[in-house]
Amino acid sequence: MANQSEEYVFSVREEICNQCPLKNGNNCNAMKWLNPNTLEVLDHPKEGFIRGCGCRLSAKQRSTLSLCPAGFWGGEFD
């Protein structure tokens, strides 16, 4: 069971993912690439773009060891 501090971090992560253009339902779209600086999305790889991880977000957001591949969150529990 998570404590209040962990629950806060998990809720912030959820808000960040909810605003991400790679969010597709409850997943991070592994068929798209994102420029984390501009939020531009492409259907193909390009330098400076990060591929969506394909993870089920509701689980990943609550994992203390997980990181967003675009660098938007992670490392809060180091």
Residue, then its C-alpha position, 0 to 999 in steps of 0.5 A: m500500500a502506498n503512503q501519501s507521498e507516493e500517492y501524490v507522485f502517482s497522481v502527478r504522473e497520471e496527470i502528465c500522461n493524460q496530457c501526453p499526445l502518445k496516450n492512447g486509452n490506457n497505453c503509451n502508443a508504441m507505434k508513434w514517436l514524440n519529440p519531448n521538446t516540441l510534443e510533435v508526433l510522428d509515425h516513424p523514427k527521427e533523430g530527437f524523437i522518442r518511441g512510445c513505450g507501449c506500457r499499460l499506464s495505470a500500472k507503470q505510473r504506480s511503479t516506483l522504479s518506472l521511468c517515462p521514456a520521454g523523460f517527463w517523469g521518473g526518478e522521484f524515489d531514488 
